[in-house]
Amino acid sequence: MIRIEKAWVGCVDLEPPTLRTDAIQSFVRQETPIVRLSCSDGSEGVGYTYTIGTGGSSVLALLVDHLLPRLIGRDPECIEAIWRDLLFHTHATHVGAVTSLALAAIDTALWDRRARVQGLPLWQLAGGARARVPVYTTEGGWLQLSPEELVAQALEAQAQGFAGAKVKVGRPHASEDAARLAAVRAAVGPGFELMVDANQAFSYSEALRRVHALDGLGLAWFEEPMPADDVMGHRELAARSPIPIAVGESLYSPGQFGDYVRAQACHVVQVDVARVGGITPWLKVAHLAECANLAVCPHFLMELHVSLSCAVPNAAWVEYIPQLDTIARSRIAIQDGHALPPQEPGLGIDWDWAQIEARTRAQASVG
């Protein structure tokens, strides 16, 4: 029987190519733990996870001290069993971001190995629902930009072939957000999709005020208007908002998504493969959303989400934010406003191991 014999993990810091500021924070760097699993048959799998600047050392410690040692000797094909065993081993720290992020690094490595062994790209192995998915960009639209800069970047994205763009909201007064979005809409016209993101900045009353201030601009969704743990507040807002409400990047388990779906508290599900704990739970959430006739528009990690979005029938968008370019030779393919999934077996990420080795600030091996 095939067994996992060795696990390596290293953490790489990646600087964002542009300043990213939203209503509550700045994205200063991406801490990127990378897991590499080696098996008795010579097969390997590589997975990864991320933070936006804090907590990477905690994710690394959880992997090294508690999770990776439990992989040695396990059958790598038993992905569901391994995920559940590790979940219950960390039961006292779950549901939570650090645990889910650590689980994701292992789970994505196991799926990568399985796809490589079977000679299939991830999008086909996980479902193969479609060969492309619409793509929008979040590389412009940050909160610190002037209206003129927002317009210029939106027009550039449109010219580059993107089908939509996201704009951050959360200026001191609702009228500022409305004026900024109105300027962008006037520039790009009605056929270019615009999404807005508040990053959990508002109270219920202010969120309600803002959605009505932005009504009439043809927005695709209003993302994270309130703190993610306010399920009932989102239910009330979703019932009263003229703009679809999107949540998910700050939810860390399928059960939390289940709470939102049962409460009819959102219209768009933005499940993040790292923050929910890996590909195994991501697929559960995507199919849960499908059963409720909800669209999936995953958050960040486009290099993974392009494949997962093509695996399921209800994914509506992939978010374009390049972040692995300095440590991977592969690039996401975009054609006619759509992202195309990699065709190579596995996750489809061509890691640059020389760059990873040079940039690794902490590492450990088990087995």
RAGI-V73164 format. One record per backbone hydrogen bond with DSSP energy under -1.0 kcal/mol. NH is the residue of the N-H (numbers start at 1). CO is the residue of the C=O. If there is no record, write none. Layout:
nh=NH co=CO
nh=NH co=CO
This chain:
nh=4 co=74
nh=5 co=38
nh=6 co=38
nh=7 co=366
nh=8 co=36
nh=9 co=364
nh=10 co=34
nh=11 co=362
nh=12 co=32
nh=14 co=30
nh=22 co=25
nh=27 co=20
nh=28 co=26
nh=30 co=14
nh=32 co=12
nh=34 co=10
nh=35 co=47
nh=36 co=8
nh=37 co=45
nh=38 co=6
nh=39 co=43
nh=40 co=3
nh=42 co=39
nh=45 co=37
nh=47 co=35
nh=49 co=33
nh=51 co=31
nh=59 co=55
nh=60 co=56
nh=61 co=57
nh=62 co=58
nh=63 co=59
nh=64 co=60
nh=65 co=61
nh=66 co=62
nh=67 co=62
nh=68 co=63
nh=70 co=67
nh=71 co=68
nh=73 co=4
nh=74 co=71
nh=78 co=75
nh=79 co=77
nh=82 co=78
nh=83 co=79
nh=84 co=80
nh=85 co=81
nh=86 co=82
nh=87 co=83
nh=88 co=84
nh=89 co=85
nh=90 co=86
nh=91 co=88
nh=93 co=90
nh=94 co=91
nh=100 co=96
nh=101 co=97
nh=102 co=98
nh=103 co=99
nh=104 co=100
nh=105 co=101
nh=106 co=102
nh=107 co=103
nh=108 co=104
nh=109 co=105
nh=110 co=106
nh=111 co=107
nh=112 co=108
nh=113 co=109
nh=114 co=110
nh=115 co=111
nh=116 co=112
nh=117 co=113
nh=118 co=114
nh=120 co=115
nh=122 co=346
nh=125 co=121
nh=126 co=122
nh=127 co=124
nh=128 co=123
nh=129 co=310
nh=130 co=310
nh=133 co=339
nh=135 co=337
nh=136 co=318
nh=137 co=164
nh=138 co=320
nh=143 co=21
nh=145 co=142
nh=150 co=146
nh=151 co=147
nh=152 co=148
nh=153 co=149
nh=154 co=150
nh=155 co=151
nh=156 co=152
nh=157 co=153
nh=158 co=154
nh=159 co=155
nh=160 co=156
nh=161 co=158
nh=162 co=157
nh=163 co=135
nh=165 co=193
nh=166 co=137
nh=167 co=195
nh=168 co=141
nh=169 co=197
nh=176 co=173
nh=177 co=173
nh=178 co=174
nh=179 co=175
nh=180 co=176
nh=181 co=177
nh=182 co=178
nh=183 co=179
nh=184 co=180
nh=185 co=181
nh=186 co=182
nh=187 co=183
nh=188 co=184
nh=189 co=185
nh=193 co=163
nh=195 co=165
nh=196 co=221
nh=197 co=167
nh=198 co=223
nh=200 co=224
nh=202 co=225
nh=207 co=203
nh=208 co=204
nh=209 co=205
nh=210 co=206
nh=211 co=207
nh=212 co=208
nh=213 co=209
nh=214 co=210
nh=217 co=214
nh=220 co=194
nh=222 co=244
nh=223 co=196
nh=224 co=246
nh=230 co=227
nh=231 co=229
nh=234 co=230
nh=235 co=231
nh=236 co=232
nh=237 co=233
nh=238 co=234
nh=239 co=235
nh=240 co=236
nh=241 co=237
nh=246 co=222
nh=247 co=268
nh=251 co=248
nh=257 co=253
nh=258 co=254
nh=259 co=255
nh=260 co=256
nh=261 co=257
nh=262 co=258
nh=263 co=259
nh=264 co=261
nh=265 co=260
nh=267 co=245
nh=268 co=245
nh=269 co=295
nh=270 co=247
nh=276 co=272
nh=278 co=273
nh=282 co=278
nh=283 co=279
nh=284 co=280
nh=285 co=281
nh=286 co=282
nh=287 co=283
nh=288 co=284
nh=289 co=285
nh=290 co=286
nh=291 co=287
nh=292 co=288
nh=293 co=290
nh=294 co=289
nh=296 co=314
nh=297 co=269
nh=304 co=301
nh=305 co=301
nh=306 co=302
nh=308 co=304
nh=309 co=305
nh=310 co=306
nh=316 co=296
nh=318 co=134
nh=320 co=136
nh=327 co=324
nh=329 co=350
nh=335 co=338
nh=338 co=335
nh=339 co=133
nh=340 co=333
nh=346 co=120
nh=351 co=349
nh=352 co=327
nh=356 co=352
nh=357 co=353
nh=358 co=354
nh=359 co=355
nh=360 co=356
nh=361 co=11
nh=364 co=9
nh=366 co=7
